């Protein structure tokens, strides 16, 4: 009786949590989509396993979540190895790899033009292995964007029965107010936003996930807000909600009228929600995050009319540069319809491109073909 041979895992994905939720957010979404849509069994190696389990408590039948530690037993190297955000592969693991191993590094997302020139390029390693750069992006010359097949159905449900989604999220339908979701970093001008919403010409509901509730309570110099709390701030009702599953967060974005998002994954989810959005990039040294913002604005507004261009640029720039004021909120309200129409058009056009998981599979099949 031979010892049970370890199952050959089809693909290994390595994820190192830098901070926040985006590293695990992107990796979990990719692993789940590869399993569900591409039929690939995945081993997902994560260093912060507690965060990963908190992030996806339900797990997934075809995603084997593994704790990436110094002592981890890799047993065998997968035929396809996906490193994410240049997290590096353990030396011990690289020693298990062979020249037949396919090693990709999925980089952070950027709308900057230089990405197209780096996507798909090989990087020969000192140990003889070859690592390929795989850049997500907004153009057909990049790896594309994560986009699951369930999204159109989710959006249709949000359009046809928003009340059912509000109930599912534990919130009362509030169609007479402008519903806004807020997800931002500590450096965002939250107090200025709250002050502008307080004097809004139309009632506003600001939905705040628990992970940033403290930011909002501090801006109002209140005791820390708790999940389930509803706080009236003049024209603005603030409602604190628990951290949602990724799918429920998609639903929230789809039923809101305006979404403030950040980083990488929620940025793309807001695009697919096809609603007006304000993106705050992850802050980087020498303000390089502002280059990323400008590159995205250029792409996002390529086909927009002047009114939409002016409104969206001034809002996103003011939000990123801590210059938010009442006129930004009032400006959006007077151009709400045109920015909403643009968001729908942009999402419809961008979703014509193949999604990242599909591009990944195609890229790997091409590599396999030239390796035989
Ligand atoms: O949390 P983030 O700031 O993560 C960041 C970015 O990924 C950034 O690019 C990276 O450099 C840095 O981490 C290290 O923002 P992001 O990317 O939007 O990830 C948040 C994830 O959390 C995303 O998958 C959406 C998800 N989410 C939920 O699932 N439920 C929620 O309630 C909320 C608010 C977010």
Boltz pocket constraint, residues with backbone or C-beta under 6 A from the ligand:
constraints:
  - pocket:
      binder: B
      contacts: [[A, 18], [A, 19], [A, 20], [A, 21], [A, 22], [A, 23], [A, 24], [A, 25], [A, 26], [A, 108], [A, 182], [A, 183], [A, 209], [A, 242], [A, 243], [A, 244], [A, 245], [A, 246], [A, 247], [A, 249], [A, 262], [A, 263], [A, 264], [A, 265], [A, 266], [A, 267], [A, 282]]
      max_distance: 6.0
